[in-house]
Amino acid sequence: MLCLFFIITLGDDMKVYLDLIFILNFLFDFLLLLIVGVLLRRCASLKRVFLGSLVGAVSIFFLFMDISSLELFILKVLVSILMVITSFKYKNLKYTFRNLLYLYTASIILGGFLYLLNVEFSYKQDGLIFYHDGLSINWIILLITSPIILYIYLKQGLYLKNNYSNYYLVDIYFKDEKINVSAFLDTGNRLIDPYQQRPIILVSKKELKNYYDDNDIILVPYESLNHHGILKCIKPDKIIILGVGVRNNLLIGISEDKINIDGIDCILHTKLLEE
């Protein structure tokens, strides 16, 4: 899938080492499929990933066929689909499409990185074909650095997946005014208005200071694991949770303290996402 050509020139003779091309392509495809499997937590054996990588590596020979660019593109897409089905099986269209999407994402990241390296280390370049005088260290550098860049991508991908899956964008409406805040769904937030059973979300005071006065305050008693007291709340006209929908039967608790979550000004209530 990730097709790289290494052409070594010796004097006026030009040689294309197909075995080297095939092996490198196989190794890169193997790394990419492993990354997809780990990121999406797919139950795929190394044997299936190995077979999927072979499918991708064989596609290198399409480049030597007398076909148009469009036909080559279609063949590459079909090979990519066959790669993910071979590696992760077919369950449904959504499952296969997600595997394919992550495969292309990882390929773009690795391909861009390799392109940058080859710009730096190649004497002459024509598209993805690189020319060298004598045996260059180009391919050695690629073999060493490619796992490193994919590892960094994997680490960051898992971090985002594990830490940002509960992040939302929320619009809070007070009559004709609107506040945009970044929110975090805290499964530990069980604050409920004891009078009307309305869920309470928490918003930093600095975000709300221009949108209410003392006459709007609703005092709500609360009790948590280690604390109890009175929470100052206000009633919004509605809120819109991006990707979830409109909610209006709720209260906003005014958080006097800064919310100690990266970039977050609002703590959501789990009940709002259950409706």
N, C-alpha and C positions, 0 to 999 in steps of 0.2 A: 504493500500500500504506500509506504513512504519510500518512494523510488529515488535512490541516489546513485549517481554515476561517478566512478573514479577512473579516469583515463590517464595512464602513465605514458609519457612520451620519452622515447629514447632516440635522440637524434631526429631524423626525419620520419621514423617509423612510429605509428600510433597503434597502441594495443588496448583492447577493451577486455578486462578480466571479468568474464561473466560469473565465474565461481565466486570471486570476491564480492561482486555486486549482489549475487544471490544470498550469500551468507550474511552480509551486512543488512540487507533488507529483511531477512528472516529474524535477525537479532532485534532490529528495531521494532518489527511487528510484534515480536514476543514480549518486549518491554511494554509496548502500548496496550496490548491485551491484558497483561498482568495489572497494569495501572487501572484499567477499566474495571476489572474484576474486584480489585481491592476497594476502589472508590464506591462502587455500587453494591459491594458485599455480595457478589455472585458466587454461588457454589459451583465452581468450575475446576475440574482436575487439571493438573499440569499436562496430562496427555491431550486433553481437548484443546488447551491453549496452544500446545505444540502443533497440533494439526491445523488450528486456525492460522497460526503463523506461517505454516507451509503454504496454505492457500494464498495468503497475502504475498509471500515471496515469489511464488510462481507468476504473479501478475506482472513482474518486471519484464517478462518476455513479450508482453503486449506492445512495449515500446519499439520492438523491432519488426512489428507487423505493419503491413501497408494499409493502414486504416486512417480515417479522418480524426481530427481532434475531438469531435462530438462523439464518435464511436468509441474512442479511447476513454473519454469521460464516463460514458454509460457503462463500459466494461469495468472501470475502476469502482464505480458505485455498486455494481452487482457483486464484485469481489469483496467489497467491504461488508455488504450484507451477509454474504456467505461466510466471511470470517467470524462475525459475531454469532451467527447461528451455529457454526461449528464449535466455537469456544464455549458459548453460554446456553445453547439449545434454543429452540423456539417455543415460547409460551403464548404470547399474543403480540399484536402489532405494537402496542404501547411499550411493552417490555423490550422488544427488539429495537424500536426506534430510539429508546433511551440509551441502550448499549451503543448503537451506531453514533448517536450524538456525542457521547463521551469519547468514543474512539476518534472521531474527527477533531474534537476539541484538543485532546492530547496530541494528535498528529500535527495540528497547526502550531501548538506551542513548541513541540520538538523540532518541527520543520523550520520554523522561524529562527530558532536557536542555532540549528545546524547551518542555515543560510548565512547567519551572521559570522559564524566561525569560518566558513569557507570564503567569505568576502575578505576576512583578515588574513587567511593563510594560503589562499590560492593566487597563483601568478596570473592566470587568465581564466575567464569564466564566460560560459555561454548558457544562460538559463540555469538549469541544475546540472550542467556538465562542467567539470572542473579539470583544468589542464595543469600538469606539473612537469618539470624537468627532473628526471630521475625519480626515485622512490621518495615520496613526500611523507612527512609525519602526519599529514592531514587526517587520514583515516584512523590512525592510532588515537589522535586527540578526540575524534568523534566517538570512538568506542569507550574512551575513558569518561568523557564529559556527559554523554547522553544519559547513562543511568543516574548521574548526579542531578541533572536538570529535571529528569522525570521524578526522582525522589523528592525534590523540592516541591514540584507540582503536586505530587501525591500528598505530601505533608500539609501543604496549604489547602488542598481540596478537602481533606478530611477535617481540618480545623474549621473551615467554613461550613461544612456539612453538619458538624457536631455542635458548633457554637452559634451559628446564625440561622438555624432552622426555625427558631422561635422568635425571630425578629419580624416586625410588621411596621408598615407606615399607616398612620392614623390621622384623619382630619376631624377636628373637633369644632362643632358649630355652636355659636352663641348668637342667635338672631341672624344678622347679616354679616357677622364676623366669623372668620375661620382661622384655626390654628393648625399648623402641620407639625406633628411630632413623630419621632422614632420610638417605637414601643417594643417591649419585651413581654412575652407570655410567660408569666411566673406561675408554675403549677402550685406553688405554695400560697398564692394570694387567694384567700377564701373570705375576704371581707364582704359582708352582706349588710345592707340596711335592715335592721331588725324590725322596722315598722312596716315596710312594704316589700321586703325581700328583694330589693334591687341590688345587683352586683356593684361593687365599687372599684373603680380603677384609680391608680395613683398617678398624679402628674406633678412635676416640679413646680414650685410656687413661682419661680421666675418666668415660667412660660404662661402663667395665668394672671399675673399681677394687673394687667390692663383690661381684664375682661370680667371683673366682678367687683362688687363693693360689699360692705358689711351686711346690707339688707338681703343679699343673695345667699348668705351662709346658712347651711343646714348642719346642725351639730348631731353627730352620730356616735353613739358609744361603740367601742370595739374592744375585743379581747383576743390576743394572740398567745403564742406559747410562753413568752416571757414578759409581755407587756399588756397593759390595758389602759384605757383612757377615753378621751373624746376626740374624734376626728372631725376637722372642718371640711365640709363637702359643699359642692355646688352642683346644680342640675343643668346639664347642657341640653340644647335642643335635640341634638343627635350627634353621633359619631359615625364615621365611615372607616372601616378597617379594610384596607386595600387587599383584595383577593378573598375577602370574607363577606362583606356586605354592610348594610346600615343597621345600627343599634341605637335605640333611644330610651329604653327603660333601664337607666343606670344613673349612678352618681359618680362625680369626680372628687376623689379625696385629694386635698391640697397637701403635698409633701413638703414639709419645712426643710428637710435635709436633702442634699443632692443625692440623686440616685446613682449608686456606684457601679454602674454597668456601662461599658464603653459606648458612648454616643447615645445613650438612652435617656429620655425625659418622661417616659410613661411606662407604668406597669399594668399590663392587662389582666383581666380576670378570666379564668378558664371557662366560666359559664357563657361568656360572650361568644366564644367560638363553638359552643355546643348547640346554640340555637339555630 
